[in-house]
Amino acid sequence: MKIGIIGSGVVGQALGTGFVNLGHEVKLASRDPGRDSIKDWVSGAGCGASAGTHADVAVWCDLAVLATSWDGTENAVQLAGP
């Protein structure tokens, strides 16, 4: 299954790693998917892990997981688009 994680913090990365370990493809959403910490997660999480913008992830995934802080939730959802 293609799982999108909206939120690239500690919780989003931990969930993403767990899903990859279960054999799913995971794309982590970030305002800056090229950021070093995101690249580090992609390379460390294993085969099936990738990153993209919120909008990229929203249209790509079969299942979306919202893993943002409450303060960042509205912005993250708006960035994901319709």
C-alpha positions in Angstrom: 0.0 0.0 0.0 1.2 3.6 -0.7 1.1 5.5 2.6 1.5 9.2 2.8 2.6 10.8 6.0 1.6 14.5 6.3 4.1 15.8 8.8 7.9 15.2 8.7 8.7 15.5 12.4 9.7 12.8 14.9 6.3 11.2 14.9 5.9 11.2 11.1 9.3 9.7 10.6 8.7 7.0 13.2 5.4 6.0 11.7 6.9 6.1 8.2 9.7 3.8 9.3 7.3 1.4 10.9 5.2 1.3 7.7 8.3 0.7 5.5 9.3 -2.1 7.8 5.9 -3.7 7.2 6.5 -3.6 3.5 4.6 -0.5 2.5 5.8 2.3 0.2 5.9 5.5 2.3 6.2 9.1 1.1 6.8 11.7 3.8 5.4 15.2 3.2 7.5 18.2 3.9 7.5 21.9 3.0 11.2 21.3 2.0 11.6 17.6 1.0 15.2 18.3 0.1 16.1 19.2 3.7 19.0 17.2 5.1 16.9 15.7 7.9 14.4 14.5 5.4 17.1 13.1 3.1 18.6 11.3 6.1 15.2 9.7 6.9 14.7 8.5 3.3 18.2 7.0 3.1 17.8 5.4 6.6 14.2 4.1 6.4 15.0 1.7 3.6 13.6 0.6 0.3 10.2 2.1 -0.3 10.8 5.4 1.5 10.6 8.7 -0.2 9.6 12.3 0.3 7.7 15.0 -1.5 5.6 18.1 -1.0 2.3 18.0 0.8 0.5 18.1 -2.6 2.7 15.4 -4.1 2.0 13.1 -1.2 -1.7 13.8 -1.1 -2.3 12.7 -4.7 0.2 9.8 -4.6 -1.0 7.9 -1.5 -3.7 5.3 -1.0 -3.8 6.2 2.7 -2.9 9.5 4.3 -1.8 9.8 7.9 -1.9 13.2 9.5 1.1 13.5 11.9 1.4 17.2 12.6 1.5 19.3 15.7 -1.9 20.9 16.3 -0.5 24.3 15.5 0.7 23.1 12.1 -2.4 21.0 11.1 -4.4 23.7 9.3 -1.4 24.8 7.2 -0.4 21.2 6.3 -3.9 20.4 5.2 -4.0 23.5 3.1 -0.7 22.7 1.5 -2.0 19.2 0.6 -4.7 20.7 -1.5 -8.2 19.4 -2.3 
